[in-house]
Amino acid sequence: MSVGVSGRWVFRGGGPPAEGESATVAVVVPVIANPVFGAFVKSARGEGWHRRQTVVLADTDLNPDREREVIAHLRDRVDGPIVCSPRLEAVELLDVCGRPPVVLVNRETAGADCVITDAAHGMRQTIEYLAALGHRRIAHVQGARRSWSNGHRVELIRAETERSSLELELLGRQAETVAGGTAAAASVMASGASAVITHNDPMALGVIAGARALGLRVPDDLSVVGVDGIPFAEVSQPSPTSIAVPMAEAGALSLDLLGQVLAGERSTPRLLRLATQLIVRGSSGPATHHTSRRATAADRPMKDAVMTTDAAPGDPSGHIADRRLTVVVADSNLAPPRTEFEAALPAGTPVRWPDVRDDAAVTAALADADVLVSGQCTAAMAAAAPRLRLVHAAGAGTERIDTAALAPGTLVADTFHHENSMAEDAISAAILPRRGFLRRHAARRRPGVAGEGCPPSS
């Protein structure tokens, strides 16, 4: 653990609790359902009990507006807040927190105690490990745009892959959940990478599930590495290799730092960096260099390939082998470039364009559909498509996709799920050799939304 100095406290009023009084501390986390934050909270509460402090817990649900409101509500009701993995920018965050003391976890800035779970050591171990296993192309699935940890990890991955002379495919931002990882699996496959590092462990579990749904074997075809080292991940099959993050230690240290200031033991903010460690489990192995489905066994050009599947009806876990994928486009906004859309598919791919105003025609077309391109998928549409493997909203948003009605394992994607799009369209991995086709045409109908050629937001 390294210790640094980042400015000096400047009290704007108030002060430590009077002698004999018990301090009240607010612990603010982005989402308590994530086990890594659960470990942080448990450790913080334990340290609070040892110090006879009252610990108040608040969950911001990964929402910066809610984070702002929660902190503003608590700042005059507690003796000091601890804000873990904040989404607000540092300047605004300190302003909302008001008078010191305040402790920030996984956010580095002057004027506050900061505890950083530094992924540098663990990331270097991970890249060296993957390189030693023969991996030459690494993909990375990013987390939220407002996450300081996400930007920090991206910088580390870029530096380490360059140092090891590896190719890096930086994919788009996803929800930091299992569902976010599942949605990213097709983009990972389309990238041609033999290994992927996800922003956290839940996303790694999602990528593993999504890869299976697309017919990939983990780790035989694809190695998956997460970040956090959450304990329950060990029971999954395969259990994800992960960069363990010492969040429990961070929780205890945060309460200790805050307690020192409240007790008047010091007035100079400190910066603590906690090291991370690679934990090798079952989701990683030697590279086989056969991850991408964009090449057939005979390495034919994709234009001449036939995209097929041997999955049983309603079973999304099969892989490409025995029959052609059938595509149904039930979206009037994609009707004009019909010729270009079909030209982008592997030769001979069946494509149906039912009249979206005719419910019976749409239902009939869905009977043997594997892929649906549409801004909506109702329960009735899902019931009419027992073979459905992928729904792509084509930039219309997923609000009108009834995910509860879809068969387990069915992938759902949208070109503009986030500001900078989903990196590579999920549909591209399943059926489109020319990635970005939907992005171009969705951008035409949704002006002002980042499309192909726009840099990802930071």
matplotlib code that plots the C-alpha trace (Angstrom):
import matplotlib.pyplot as plt

x = [0.0, 1.4, 0.5, 0.4, -0.7, -3.3, -3.8, -5.0, -8.4, -10.2, -13.2, -16.2, -18.0, -19.2, -16.6, -16.0, -18.6, -18.4, -16.5, -18.4, -20.7, -20.8, -20.1, -22.6, -21.0, -22.8, -21.6, -22.8, -22.4, -23.6, -25.4, -25.6, -26.7, -23.2, -21.3, -18.1, -19.9, -21.6, -18.1, -17.2, -20.3, -19.9, -16.3, -17.1, -19.9, -17.6, -15.0, -17.8, -19.0, -15.4, -15.3, -18.8, -19.9, -23.4, -23.1, -25.9, -26.1, -27.3, -27.6, -27.6, -28.5, -25.7, -27.5, -25.5, -28.6, -29.7, -26.1, -26.2, -29.6, -28.6, -25.3, -27.1, -29.7, -27.2, -24.4, -26.0, -27.2, -23.9, -20.4, -18.8, -19.6, -17.7, -18.6, -17.6, -17.2, -19.0, -20.5, -20.3, -17.3, -14.8, -15.3, -19.1, -18.8, -16.7, -19.1, -22.1, -20.4, -20.0, -17.7, -15.0, -14.2, -15.1, -13.5, -13.7, -13.2, -12.0, -11.9, -8.6, -8.8, -7.2, -8.9, -10.3, -9.0, -8.9, -8.7, -7.9, -8.1, -5.4, -5.7, -2.2, -0.5, -3.4, -3.8, -0.1, -0.3, -3.4, -1.9, 1.4, -0.6, -2.7, 0.3, 2.1, -0.9, -0.5, -3.3, -2.5, -5.8, -7.5, -11.0, -12.2, -15.8, -16.1, -18.4, -20.2, -19.0, -19.1, -17.1, -13.6, -12.5, -13.6, -11.4, -8.5, -8.7, -9.0, -5.7, -4.0, -5.2, -4.0, -0.6, -0.1, -1.2, 1.1, 3.9, 3.3, 2.8, -0.8, -3.7, -6.5, -10.2, -11.8, -15.5, -18.4, -19.9, -22.4, -24.4, -22.2, -24.4, -24.7, -27.1, -24.6, -22.0, -24.5, -25.3, -21.5, -20.8, -21.7, -19.5, -16.6, -17.1, -17.3, -14.0, -12.0, -10.3, -9.3, -9.5, -11.7, -11.3, -14.6, -15.0, -16.2, -17.1, -20.9, -20.1, -17.7, -20.4, -22.7, -20.1, -19.6, -23.3, -23.7, -20.7, -22.3, -25.5, -23.5, -21.9, -18.5, -16.7, -15.1, -12.1, -11.5, -12.6, -12.6, -10.8, -12.7, -11.2, -13.3, -12.4, -13.4, -12.9, -16.4, -16.6, -19.9, -18.4, -16.3, -19.4, -20.1, -19.0, -16.5, -15.6, -14.2, -10.6, -10.5, -8.4, -9.2, -9.9, -9.5, -12.8, -13.2, -9.9, -11.0, -14.1, -12.3, -9.6, -12.2, -13.8, -10.4, -9.4, -12.6, -12.3, -8.8, -10.1, -13.2, -11.0, -8.7, -5.7, -4.7, -5.8, -3.9, -5.8, -4.2, -4.1, -4.0, -3.5, -4.4, -2.8, -4.8, -4.0, -4.9, -6.8, -6.6, -9.7, -11.5, -12.5, -9.1, -6.7, -4.4, -5.4, -6.8, -7.2, -10.5, -12.8, -14.5, -17.3, -16.5, -14.4, -15.6, -13.6, -12.1, -11.4, -13.7, -14.5, -17.5, -19.4, -19.5, -20.2, -23.5, -24.6, -26.4, -27.3, -28.0, -30.0, -33.3, -36.4, -36.4, -32.9, -30.4, -27.5, -26.7, -24.0, -23.6, -23.7, -26.7, -29.2, -29.3, -30.3, -33.5, -33.7, -37.0, -36.9, -40.1, -39.0, -40.3, -37.3, -35.0, -37.1, -35.5, -32.0, -33.3, -31.0, -27.9, -29.0, -29.4, -26.1, -24.4, -25.5, -23.8, -24.9, -28.2, -29.3, -33.2, -34.5, -38.2, -39.7, -43.3, -45.6, -45.4, -49.0, -50.2, -50.0, -50.8, -48.0, -45.5, -46.7, -46.3, -42.8, -41.7, -42.6, -39.0, -37.1, -33.7, -33.0, -35.5, -34.6, -37.3, -38.0, -40.5, -41.0, -44.3, -45.2, -47.3, -44.3, -42.0, -44.6, -44.8, -41.0, -40.0, -36.5, -35.6, -32.0, -31.4, -33.5, -31.9, -33.7, -31.8, -31.4, -35.0, -34.2, -35.1, -38.0, -40.5, -38.7, -40.6, -37.5, -39.6, -41.4, -38.3, -36.8, -33.9, -30.6, -32.1, -29.8, -31.2, -29.1, -29.5, -27.2, -27.7, -28.1, -25.5, -24.3, -21.5, -23.4, -22.7, -19.3, -20.0, -23.6, -24.6, -26.3, -23.0, -21.7, -24.7, -25.4, -23.7, -20.1, -20.1, -20.2, -21.7, -24.4, -27.3, -25.4, -25.2, -28.9, -30.0, -28.0, -29.9, -33.2, -32.0, -30.1, -27.9, -27.1, -23.5, -23.1, -20.4, -17.2, -18.0, -15.4, -16.5, -17.3, -14.8]
y = [0.0, 3.4, 6.6, 10.1, 13.6, 15.4, 18.9, 20.1, 20.2, 23.5, 23.4, 25.5, 25.3, 22.6, 20.3, 17.0, 15.7, 17.0, 14.9, 11.9, 12.0, 9.1, 10.1, 9.3, 8.4, 8.0, 5.3, 6.0, 3.2, 3.0, -0.3, -2.5, -5.5, -5.8, -8.2, -6.1, -3.1, -5.5, -6.5, -2.8, -2.0, -5.0, -4.1, -0.4, -1.2, -3.5, -0.8, 1.6, -0.8, -1.0, 2.8, 2.9, 5.0, 5.0, 4.0, 5.1, 3.4, 4.9, 3.3, 5.7, 3.0, 4.2, 7.4, 10.6, 12.7, 10.5, 10.5, 14.3, 14.3, 11.7, 13.4, 16.8, 15.3, 13.6, 16.2, 18.2, 15.1, 13.2, 14.0, 12.9, 10.9, 8.1, 8.0, 4.8, 4.7, 8.0, 9.0, 12.8, 14.7, 15.4, 19.2, 18.8, 15.9, 17.9, 20.9, 18.7, 17.1, 20.5, 20.8, 18.2, 15.6, 13.4, 10.1, 9.2, 5.6, 4.9, 8.6, 10.5, 14.3, 16.9, 18.1, 14.8, 11.5, 9.1, 5.3, 3.7, 0.1, 0.3, -2.2, -1.5, -4.6, -7.0, -5.7, -6.2, -9.7, -10.4, -9.1, -11.0, -14.1, -14.0, -13.2, -16.3, -18.4, -17.3, -14.7, -11.9, -10.1, -8.9, -7.3, -5.1, -4.5, -1.1, -0.1, 3.1, 6.4, 8.2, 5.5, 6.7, 3.1, 2.4, 5.1, 4.0, 0.4, 1.4, 3.4, 0.4, -2.1, 0.2, 0.6, -3.0, -4.4, -2.0, -3.0, -6.6, -5.9, -7.3, -6.0, -4.4, -4.2, -1.6, -2.4, -0.1, 0.6, -1.7, -1.9, -3.2, -6.3, -9.9, -8.7, -6.1, -8.8, -11.0, -8.2, -7.7, -11.4, -11.0, -7.9, -9.9, -12.7, -10.3, -8.7, -11.8, -11.6, -14.9, -13.3, -10.6, -8.6, -7.2, -4.2, -6.4, -10.0, -9.8, -8.7, -11.6, -14.1, -12.5, -12.8, -16.5, -17.0, -15.1, -16.8, -20.2, -19.0, -18.2, -21.6, -20.6, -22.8, -21.0, -21.3, -23.5, -20.8, -17.7, -16.8, -14.5, -12.4, -10.2, -7.7, -7.7, -11.3, -11.7, -14.9, -16.3, -16.4, -19.4, -21.6, -20.9, -23.2, -22.3, -19.9, -16.6, -15.7, -12.3, -9.5, -9.5, -6.0, -5.4, -3.7, -5.1, -3.5, -0.3, -0.2, -0.5, 2.0, 4.5, 4.4, 4.6, 7.7, 9.5, 8.6, 10.1, 13.4, 13.4, 12.7, 15.7, 13.4, 15.0, 17.7, 16.7, 14.5, 11.2, 9.1, 5.3, 2.9, -0.8, -3.4, -5.9, -9.5, -11.8, -15.0, -17.7, -19.9, -22.0, -19.3, -18.8, -21.0, -21.2, -19.4, -21.4, -18.5, -19.8, -17.5, -15.5, -16.9, -14.5, -17.3, -20.8, -23.9, -23.6, -19.9, -18.9, -15.2, -14.2, -13.1, -16.7, -18.1, -19.6, -18.7, -21.7, -23.2, -26.7, -25.3, -27.0, -24.7, -22.4, -23.4, -20.5, -22.5, -24.3, -23.3, -22.6, -25.9, -27.4, -24.8, -21.2, -18.4, -16.7, -12.9, -11.0, -7.2, -5.8, -2.2, 0.3, 2.6, -0.1, -0.7, 1.8, 0.3, -3.2, -4.1, -2.9, -4.7, -8.0, -7.5, -7.2, -10.7, -14.0, -15.2, -17.1, -15.8, -15.9, -12.4, -11.5, -8.1, -8.4, -5.4, -4.0, -2.8, -6.3, -8.3, -11.6, -11.1, -10.3, -13.4, -15.7, -14.4, -14.9, -18.6, -19.7, -16.5, -16.8, -13.0, -10.2, -6.6, -4.4, -1.5, -3.7, -7.3, -7.9, -11.0, -12.1, -11.6, -13.6, -16.4, -16.6, -17.0, -20.1, -20.2, -16.6, -16.2, -12.5, -9.3, -6.1, -2.9, -1.1, 2.1, 2.5, 1.6, -1.5, -0.1, -1.8, -5.2, -7.5, -9.3, -11.3, -13.0, -14.1, -17.6, -17.8, -17.0, -14.9, -11.9, -8.4, -5.5, -2.0, 0.1, 3.1, 1.6, 4.1, 7.5, 6.1, 2.9, -0.6, -0.6, -3.3, -4.1, -7.4, -8.4, -8.2, -11.2, -13.3, -12.4, -9.2, -9.5, -5.7, -4.4, -1.0, -1.3, -0.8, 1.9, 4.0, 3.7, 4.1, 7.3, 8.7, 8.3, 9.5, 12.7, 13.9, 10.4, 9.3, 6.9, 5.2, 7.2, 9.1, 8.6, 6.8, 9.1, 9.0]
z = [0.0, -0.9, 0.8, -0.8, 0.0, -2.0, -0.6, 2.8, 4.5, 4.4, 6.8, 5.7, 9.0, 11.3, 12.8, 14.5, 17.0, 20.5, 23.0, 24.2, 21.1, 18.6, 15.0, 12.3, 9.0, 5.6, 3.2, -0.3, -2.9, -6.6, -6.3, -3.2, -5.2, -6.7, -4.4, -4.6, -3.0, -0.5, 0.7, 1.0, 3.0, 5.4, 6.1, 6.6, 9.0, 11.0, 11.4, 12.3, 15.1, 16.4, 16.6, 18.0, 15.0, 13.4, 9.7, 7.4, 4.0, 0.7, -2.7, -5.8, -8.4, -10.6, -11.2, -10.9, -10.3, -7.5, -6.1, -6.1, -4.3, -1.7, -0.7, -0.5, 1.7, 4.0, 4.3, 7.1, 8.9, 9.2, 10.4, 7.2, 4.0, 2.3, -1.3, -3.1, -6.9, -7.5, -10.8, -10.4, -11.6, -8.8, -8.6, -8.4, -6.0, -3.5, -3.8, -3.1, -0.2, 1.4, 4.4, 5.0, 6.0, 3.1, 1.8, -1.8, -2.9, -6.5, -7.3, -7.1, -6.4, -4.3, -1.1, 0.1, 1.5, -1.4, -1.4, -4.8, -5.6, -8.2, -11.0, -12.4, -10.9, -11.6, -15.1, -15.9, -14.5, -16.7, -20.0, -19.4, -18.5, -21.7, -23.8, -22.4, -23.3, -27.0, -27.1, -29.6, -29.9, -26.7, -26.5, -23.6, -22.7, -21.0, -18.1, -17.5, -19.0, -15.6, -13.9, -12.9, -12.6, -16.2, -17.6, -15.3, -16.5, -20.1, -19.8, -18.1, -20.7, -23.6, -22.0, -21.1, -24.5, -26.2, -24.0, -24.8, -28.5, -28.5, -30.5, -28.5, -29.6, -27.3, -27.4, -26.3, -23.0, -21.4, -18.2, -15.5, -15.0, -16.2, -18.8, -20.0, -20.5, -22.3, -24.7, -25.3, -26.2, -29.9, -30.2, -28.6, -31.1, -34.0, -32.9, -33.6, -30.2, -28.5, -25.1, -23.5, -20.3, -18.9, -16.6, -13.8, -12.8, -13.4, -17.0, -17.3, -16.2, -18.9, -21.6, -20.7, -21.0, -24.2, -25.8, -25.0, -26.6, -29.8, -29.8, -28.4, -25.7, -22.8, -22.5, -25.5, -28.1, -25.9, -22.7, -20.3, -17.5, -15.2, -12.5, -8.8, -7.7, -6.2, -4.2, -5.6, -9.1, -8.0, -8.2, -11.8, -14.6, -15.7, -12.8, -14.2, -14.0, -12.3, -11.1, -7.3, -6.0, -2.2, -1.6, 1.9, 2.9, 1.2, 3.3, 6.6, 5.6, 4.6, 8.1, 9.6, 7.6, 8.4, 12.1, 12.2, 10.9, 13.1, 16.2, 15.2, 14.7, 11.4, 8.9, 5.7, 3.2, 2.3, -0.9, -0.4, -3.2, -2.7, -5.0, -7.0, -7.9, -10.8, -9.7, -12.4, -12.6, -15.3, -17.9, -19.3, -21.3, -24.2, -27.4, -30.3, -32.7, -34.0, -32.0, -34.8, -36.8, -39.6, -41.1, -42.0, -41.3, -44.8, -44.3, -47.1, -47.6, -45.5, -48.6, -49.7, -46.3, -45.3, -41.8, -40.3, -37.0, -35.5, -32.6, -31.9, -32.1, -29.1, -28.1, -28.4, -27.2, -30.5, -32.9, -36.6, -38.5, -40.3, -41.5, -42.7, -40.4, -41.3, -40.9, -40.5, -40.8, -39.3, -39.3, -41.9, -41.4, -42.8, -45.9, -48.3, -48.1, -48.6, -51.4, -49.5, -46.3, -48.2, -50.0, -46.6, -45.6, -46.4, -49.8, -49.7, -46.3, -46.3, -45.5, -45.1, -45.1, -43.9, -44.1, -40.5, -40.8, -41.3, -38.0, -39.7, -42.2, -39.4, -37.4, -40.4, -41.2, -37.6, -37.6, -38.5, -37.8, -36.1, -36.1, -35.8, -36.7, -35.3, -33.0, -31.1, -30.1, -28.3, -26.3, -29.3, -31.7, -29.3, -29.1, -32.9, -33.2, -31.3, -33.0, -32.2, -31.2, -31.5, -31.4, -32.7, -32.1, -35.0, -33.0, -31.8, -28.2, -26.3, -24.4, -26.7, -26.6, -24.2, -22.9, -20.4, -23.2, -25.0, -24.6, -22.1, -23.8, -26.5, -27.1, -27.3, -28.8, -29.9, -31.9, -29.6, -26.2, -25.0, -26.3, -28.3, -29.4, -28.4, -30.0, -32.6, -33.4, -31.8, -35.0, -36.9, -35.1, -35.9, -39.5, -40.8, -42.2, -42.8, -39.2, -38.9, -41.6, -39.1, -37.4, -40.6, -41.4, -37.8, -37.6, -40.7, -38.9, -35.5, -36.1, -33.2, -32.0, -32.3, -35.3, -37.2, -37.3, -34.1, -31.3, -28.2, -25.3, -22.4]

ax = plt.figure().add_subplot(projection="3d")
ax.plot(x, y, z, "-o")
ax.set_aspect("equal")
plt.show()
